[in-house]
Amino acid sequence: MDQMSPEQRLGELYHRYFTGLILALVTELGEDRAVDVVFGLFRRQHLERFLPGLAKLGLTELPDAVACAQYHYLSNHVGGVGVVWIPESDHKSWVRYLPPRWVFDGTALAAIPTRVARAMLHGWHGRNGVSLGNPRLGFVCTGQTMDGQPGLEGYYVEQDHELAPEERVRFRFGETAPRVDPNLVPELSAETWPAERLAKAARNYSMDYIRNIVPVMVEVLGPMQAAGVLYRTGRRIGMQYGLAVTEGLDCAADALGCLLGAHGDQVSVDDNVITQSSWRLMRGLEHECVPEWFDGWRGLWEGVVDVMAPQTRLKTLSRLDLGDEAFVWELVQRSNPGRF
């Protein structure tokens, strides 16, 4: 088996971290809190990514319903997610997210309440018409995996009247999509999207979920509670997947340097000290950053170190988010406490 690139290692770890956070919200805080966070996450991502993404993917000249469906197909395809676009007309265009579902990965699907999955649609899909200035555009969901249908399926439709806010996302489980015609499925240009760019795009896809769920959790739950969930879940996920995403790396310091550097940050490793001079994950969000973002996020790296080097402890010597020039991490040997 080929060794994973640094970007693949990081993308895999963040993918698992994201799914773990959704499960932790459901199990620790309940369905209502999970719904609030998932809605806020997908609304935030929509506002940040949707319109620029339409332009980047060359979809701005298409009819709105078609552009929206193709956007979900292409943007998820770039991230390595199984999605199918199914055209019907200029005013009605289908999209199907195939199992296994990336967002609710693995057996996590069995623990995700329907309302949590619907929150994703209300947060993003129901907002597309508003962002496009088209009050007649909405999304109709015809199936969800956790409800027993073979994938999340639905269509964007442009009606002949303005939609009320509650009509922007509707559920009609008796409808089915037309057959997929592979000859009509859009493809990314290999010249524009070479393998290296696709690998980085897949990493960015996972990174973007963490970049946005951290501030949303702080907004919805408050800084202290959010930091606790982020930290506890990160420790568990880091330990659970640490060996898988660091396979072939010699030591914990090199592994941590590799994963931190895979963000696109300048990272150096000097013996057991790792210096990270930027925080690309949160770049541009300095105005809303609070210390609890880092307090929670660091749990993921502690978990990776714990499983690679159980007798080692990860210390933070300086922090960019507190005004220092870099994040400086140090791996030190655990020892028994002296006299209290």
N, C-alpha and C positions, 0 to 999 in steps of 0.2 A: 504493500500500500504506500502511495506517495505521501511524503511528509507534508503537513499543512503549512501554508505560508503564514507569516505573522498576521496578516489581515484576516485569513480564514480562522486562525486560532481566536482572535479577538471577537470576530463576528459570531462564532459559535458560543463563546462564553456569554456575550451580551444577550444572545437569543435566549439562552437558558435562564439568565438572570431576569429578563423581562417576563417570561412565562411564570417563573417562580414568584415574582412580585404580584402578579394578578392572583395567583393561588393564595399567597399569603394574605392579601387584602380580603379575599373571600373568607378564609378560615379564621383569621385573627380578628377582623373588624366587622365582618358581615357583608351581606349582599348589597345593602344600600350604599355603604361607603365604597365598595368596589365599583358599583355603577357610576357614582360620582366621579371617581378617578378616571375610569375608562372613557367616560364622556368627555371630561376635561382634556385628557390626553389627545384624543382624536380630533377634537375641535382645535386644540392648539396646533397640532401638526397640520391640519387643513389650512389654517390661516397662514402658517409659515411656508408651506410647501406647494399648495395646489396651483395657484395662478403661475408662479415661476416655473413649476413643473410642466404645465401645459405648453409654455413657450419652449422650454428646453427640449421637449419631446416632439415639437413641431405639430401640435394639435390645434392651434388657435384658430385656424380657418375652417375647421369642421363644424357641422351642426352641434349644438350644445349637448344633446343626449349622446351622440356618437363620440364626441370629444371626451366626455366624462367616462364612458365605459372603456374607451381605448386608454385613457390615462391610467385607470386602475389596472388594466391588463399590463401595460408596458412598465409602469413604475414598480409593480410587484414582480414582474418578470426580471427586471434589472436586479432586484433584491434576492432572486433565487426562489421566488414563491410561485407555486402552481396556480395560475389563473388563466381562464379562457374568455376571450371576447366573442360574442355571438351577435352579428348584426341582424336587424330586422327591417328598420327603415330609418330615415333621417330623424324621426321624432321618437323612436323607440329602439333602444340598444341594450343588449344583455351582457352581464358579466357573471362568471361562475368561479368561485374560489374552491379548488379541488381538495379533497382529503389526500394526505394528512394535512390538517390546518397548521400553518406556520405559527400563527399567533398563539393558539392553544395547543402547544406541541405535545406529542406523545399521549400518555394516559391522562394528562392534565385535562383533556377534552371532557372526560367523564365528570369532572368536578366544577365545570364552568356553568353557572346558572344562565338560563335563556336571557334574563334581563341584562346581564353583564355583556353578553354578545350583542344584544340589540343596542346597547349604549354606544358601541363603535359606530353603528349605522347612523344613529341620531347625531353623533358628534361630527362625523365627516360627510357621509353620503347625503344627508338631508340639508347640508349647508351649501352644496355645489351651486344650486340655482341662485341662491342669494349672492354668492361671490361673483357669479357671472352676470348679475343684474337681470336674471331671467326668472321672474316670480312664478312662471308656469311650469318650471322644471322640478320634478321630484323623483324619488327612488321608491320602487315597489319591490319588497323582498318576497320571494316565492319559496324560500327554503333555507333552513339553517342546520348545520351538522348536528348540533347538540339537541335539536328537535327530531332527529332521525332521518332527515333528508340527506341525500348524497352530496353534501357541500353547501356552502353559502351561495345562493343564487338569487338574482333579481335583475331588474332592468331600470334604466333611466328613461323617463317618458316626459315629453313636453305636451301638456294638456292645452285645451283651448280656453282655459280660464286661469286666473291667478289662484295659487294654492294657499290655503290657510296654513299657519305654522304646523299644526298637527297633521297636515296632509303631506308634508314634505318627505316623510318616511311612512310607508304603509305596508301591510303584510297581507298577502293573498296566496295561501298555500295550495290552492287548486290549480294554479297556472304552471306551465312548464315551458322551458326555452325551446326554440327551434333547434334542429340538428346543427352540429358544428361543421362548417365548411372550412377545412384547413387551407384552402386556396385563398380565403378572404382574411385570414389572420395576419395582422401587421407584424413585421419583423424589424428588429433593430439592425441598422447597418453595421456590418462587421468592420467597416473602415472607420466609422464614427465611434463604435463601441468595441474596441479590441479586447482580448481576454484580460489584459492587465486592468483596463478601466472597469470592466465588469466585476472583477474581484474586489476592487476598491469600492465600487457601488454597493456590492453585497455587504461589505463591512459597514459602510455608511448607513445602510438600511437598518442594521441592528443598533448601531450607535445612536441613530436618531430617536429610537424608542426610549433609550435610557436618557438621552439629553432632555427629552420632553417629559417623561414620567416623573423624574426627580422633582422639578419645580412644581408640577401639578400636584404631586402628593403633599408637598409642603403647603401649597395653597389650600387644599381640601382638608388635610388632617391637622395642620399646624406643624411647625418645625420640629418639635421634640418627638411627637408621635411618628411623624414621617421618618425621621432619622432612625428611630428604633426599628421600624419595619425594613427600611433599606439596609441597615447594618445586619440584622439577624438573617434576613434572606440572603444577603450577599455572602455572609460567612458560610451558610449551608451550601449555596450553589458553588461557591469557590472550592469548597472541599469535595463536593459531589463530582464536579467536572474538571477539577484542577489537573489531575493526572492526564486526562484525555487531551486537554488543550495545550499541555506542555510536553507531550511525548517527544522524545529525542533531544530535549534541552538538558544540559548537564547539571545545573544547580538552580536553586530557588532565585538567586540574584539574577542570573541570566534569563530565567523564565519571566520574572517580573519586568526586567528591562525590555524583553521582547514584546510582552503584552502592552506595556505602557507606550513603547515606541510605535506599535502598530496603529495607534490613534492618528499618527502623523506628527507627533510631538518630537522635539529634540530631547533625547534621553541618553544618558551616559551611565555606565556601570564601572565602579572602581572598587574592586574587592566586594565588600558587602554593603556598599553605599550606592544607591540609585538616585540620580538627579534628573528631574523632569522640569524643563525650563518653561513649558507652556501647558495650557489645558485646552486643547482643541475641542474636546468634548463639549465644553461649556462656553466656547468663545462667542462673544457677542451678547452674553447674558450677564455680564458683570454687574449691571445696574440692579438686578433682582437677586443676586447670589447671597445666600446666608451660610454661615459656617456649617449648618446641619446638612447641607448638600454633601460636602466632603466627609463629614462624620459618618453618614450612611454609606456612601460609595466606597469608602476604604475597607468596609467589611468584606467586599468581594476579594480584594487582594490579600487580606489576612487569611481568608479561607484557602486561597491557592497556596500560600506559603505554609499554612498548617498541614496540608496533606503532603506537600513535597518534602518538608523539613519539620517534622513534628516537634523537635527540640529547639526550634527557632522562633523568635518573636519579631514581628514587624513594628518598628518604631517610626514615627514621623518627626523629623528634626526641624523642618520648616515647611511653610504652606503658602503657596501663591494666593489662595483665596483670603488669607489674612494679611496680605501686603508684603510678604517675603518675596525674594527674587526667584524662587523655585520651590517646587515640592522636592524635599529631600527625604528619602526613605533609608532606613538602616535595618539590616537583619542582624539580630543579636541572639546569642545563645540564652535559652531559658535557664534560670537557676532557682533554687529554693530560696524563700525569703530568709533574711537574717532575723535577728531578735526584734520583736515588735516593741 
